[in-house]
Amino acid sequence: MRLPGKKVNRPATFVQLLELFGVVTLIAGVVEIGSFMLRTGPGTGATGPPAILARLPLEKRGALIALSAEDHYVRVTTTTGTELVLMRLSEAMAEVGQTQGLQVHRSHWVALDQVVKVIRIGDRGELTLSDGSTRPISRGFMPAVRAAGLLPKGRVTQGTPVIATKQCFPAVGHDRLVTARP
């Protein structure tokens, strides 16, 4: 539809259309290459430390143990200490990089290589980490814990706890699952 008094600039020839297509294609290519470079820059490679560690003081940077949500903050626990960081848990989990981990509760994420013991009673459970602290496993995340090999598959009869220790986790390089029922 043409508006009265307005002149519409349209390419008149095939050559002009071809030039316009070339310019648009060139701009789209530059934008795509730039966005690719930003996504795969040196900070996102597997060799560097997790991005979340850059948010911590130097003396608290170490191997990640756990992330725990506390109000609007995330408590980042490393082998050298803990620190509160103002961010959402989902953002913190996105910054763990190549660290193998698992969300075990709506408020907790743990690094798989830092899990020392897992106790399951019924539909819930509890993880003991390398620093001696514990994190709950909620019912909704129990299938993911089982799939990661931290617990045997199947249900436990009520009142019978299942305990798995570090020597049994296939997810962290061990080949068999050892459980004890006290």
Secondary structure per residue as TSV (DSSP state, phi and psi in degrees):
chain	resnum	aa	ss	phi	psi
A	1	M	-	360.0	134.4
A	2	R	-	-104.8	129.6
A	3	L	-	-85.7	141.9
A	4	P	T	-66.3	135.3
A	5	G	T	82.5	-4.2
A	6	K	-	-108.8	128.7
A	7	K	-	-98.2	127.8
A	8	V	-	-96.6	124.1
A	9	N	-	-85.5	113.5
A	10	R	-	-124.8	142.2
A	11	P	-	-61.8	133.4
A	12	A	-	-91.7	-27.6
A	13	T	S	-122.2	167.5
A	14	F	H	-64.4	-35.3
A	15	V	H	-65.0	-41.5
A	16	Q	H	-65.6	-39.6
A	17	L	H	-63.6	-40.4
A	18	L	H	-64.8	-40.4
A	19	E	H	-63.9	-43.8
A	20	L	H	-62.1	-43.3
A	21	F	H	-61.3	-41.2
A	22	G	H	-62.3	-43.5
A	23	V	H	-65.3	-44.4
A	24	V	H	-64.6	-41.5
A	25	T	H	-63.9	-41.9
A	26	L	H	-62.2	-45.1
A	27	I	H	-63.6	-43.8
A	28	A	H	-63.1	-38.6
A	29	G	H	-64.0	-43.2
A	30	V	H	-63.3	-42.8
A	31	V	H	-63.6	-43.3
A	32	E	H	-65.1	-43.1
A	33	I	H	-64.6	-41.3
A	34	G	H	-63.1	-43.1
A	35	S	H	-68.4	-34.7
A	36	F	H	-64.3	-42.3
A	37	M	H	-64.4	-36.6
A	38	L	H	-67.6	-38.6
A	39	R	H	-70.0	-34.6
A	40	T	T	-114.2	29.3
A	41	G	S	-67.2	179.9
A	42	P	G	-62.5	-24.6
A	43	G	G	-77.1	-13.3
A	44	T	G	-105.3	5.7
A	45	G	S	-73.9	163.6
A	46	A	T	-73.1	-17.4
A	47	T	T	-81.6	-23.5
A	48	G	S	-83.4	164.7
A	49	P	-	-71.7	160.0
A	50	P	-	-57.4	143.4
A	51	A	G	-61.6	-29.7
A	52	I	G	-64.4	-26.4
A	53	L	G	-66.5	-25.3
A	54	A	G	-66.3	-19.3
A	55	R	G	-83.6	-7.9
A	56	L	S	-99.8	154.1
A	57	P	-	-61.5	152.6
A	58	L	G	-55.0	-40.0
A	59	E	G	-71.2	-12.0
A	60	K	G	-106.3	5.3
A	61	R	-	-83.6	129.6
A	62	G	S	-168.6	-167.3
A	63	A	S	-65.7	136.4
A	64	L	E	-68.1	136.8
A	65	I	E	-109.7	-51.1
A	66	A	E	-159.5	160.6
A	67	L	E	-125.7	133.7
A	68	S	E	-136.1	130.3
A	69	A	E	-78.5	134.4
A	70	E	E	-138.5	104.7
A	71	D	T	54.0	-121.3
A	72	H	T	-93.6	8.4
A	73	Y	E	-112.9	164.0
A	74	V	E	-122.3	127.4
A	75	R	E	-86.9	114.7
A	76	V	E	-95.8	118.2
A	77	T	E	-106.7	123.9
A	78	T	E	-121.5	178.2
A	79	T	T	-69.3	-11.9
A	80	T	T	-111.7	4.4
A	81	G	E	146.1	-173.4
A	82	T	E	-126.1	155.8
A	83	E	E	-152.8	140.4
A	84	L	E	-88.0	133.3
A	85	V	E	-126.5	134.2
A	86	L	E	-78.5	99.0
A	87	M	S	-172.0	167.8
A	88	R	-	-82.8	155.1
A	89	L	H	-61.1	-39.2
A	90	S	H	-63.0	-37.5
A	91	E	H	-67.4	-40.9
A	92	A	H	-65.0	-41.0
A	93	M	H	-64.9	-31.8
A	94	A	H	-70.1	-19.8
A	95	E	T	-98.7	9.3
A	96	V	-	-79.8	-7.4
A	97	G	T	65.1	-130.5
A	98	Q	T	-86.6	3.8
A	99	T	-	-66.0	122.6
A	100	Q	-	-75.0	121.7
A	101	G	E	-151.6	-178.0
A	102	L	E	-153.6	134.3
A	103	Q	E	-81.1	123.7
A	104	V	E	-111.7	-4.6
A	105	H	E	-162.4	160.6
A	106	R	T	-63.0	-18.9
A	107	S	T	-112.7	4.9
A	108	H	E	-139.9	137.2
A	109	W	E	-126.6	140.0
A	110	V	E	-129.7	148.1
A	111	A	E	-79.7	128.8
A	112	L	G	-61.8	-34.6
A	113	D	G	-76.3	-4.0
A	114	Q	G	-103.8	0.9
A	115	V	E	-80.8	125.7
A	116	V	E	-101.9	-38.0
A	117	K	E	-151.1	145.3
A	118	V	E	-128.3	130.7
A	119	I	E	-119.9	131.4
A	120	R	E	-125.0	129.6
A	121	I	E	-130.1	113.6
A	122	G	T	67.0	-130.3
A	123	D	T	-89.9	-6.9
A	124	R	E	-114.8	175.0
A	125	G	E	-162.7	-175.9
A	126	E	E	-149.3	136.4
A	127	L	E	-103.5	139.6
A	128	T	E	-107.6	130.1
A	129	L	E	-101.2	171.4
A	130	S	T	-63.1	-23.4
A	131	D	T	-88.0	3.1
A	132	G	S	92.7	-10.4
A	133	S	-	-78.7	163.3
A	134	T	E	-122.1	153.8
A	135	R	E	-134.3	140.2
A	136	P	E	-76.1	152.3
A	137	I	E	-112.0	118.0
A	138	S	-	-83.1	160.9
A	139	R	G	-56.3	-40.4
A	140	G	G	-67.4	-25.9
A	141	F	G	-99.1	-0.6
A	142	M	H	-60.5	-40.0
A	143	P	H	-60.4	-36.5
A	144	A	H	-67.8	-36.2
A	145	V	H	-66.4	-41.4
A	146	R	H	-65.5	-42.9
A	147	A	H	-64.2	-30.3
A	148	A	T	-76.9	-7.2
A	149	G	T	86.0	15.1
A	150	L	S	-82.3	-18.6
A	151	L	S	-141.6	155.9
A	152	P	-	-68.8	154.2
A	153	K	S	-75.3	156.2
A	154	G	S	106.6	174.5
A	155	R	-	-98.7	158.2
A	156	V	-	-112.5	137.6
A	157	T	-	-66.7	147.4
A	158	Q	T	-56.3	131.5
A	159	G	T	86.9	-1.9
A	160	T	-	-108.1	102.8
A	161	P	-	-74.8	148.4
A	162	V	E	-113.5	129.3
A	163	I	E	-118.7	125.9
A	164	A	E	-118.4	136.5
A	165	T	E	-110.3	169.1
A	166	K	G	-53.7	-34.0
A	167	Q	G	-63.7	-8.8
A	168	C	G	-110.8	1.7
A	169	F	-	-86.8	109.9
A	170	P	G	-65.7	-26.3
A	171	A	G	-65.5	-20.2
A	172	V	G	-116.3	29.2
A	173	G	T	98.3	6.1
A	174	H	-	-100.4	152.2
A	175	D	-	-102.5	-4.5
A	176	R	-	-143.4	157.9
A	177	L	-	-106.5	121.3
A	178	V	-	-111.4	121.7
A	179	T	E	-124.2	155.1
A	180	A	E	-131.3	138.7
A	181	R	-	-116.6	102.8
A	182	P	-	-67.9	360.0
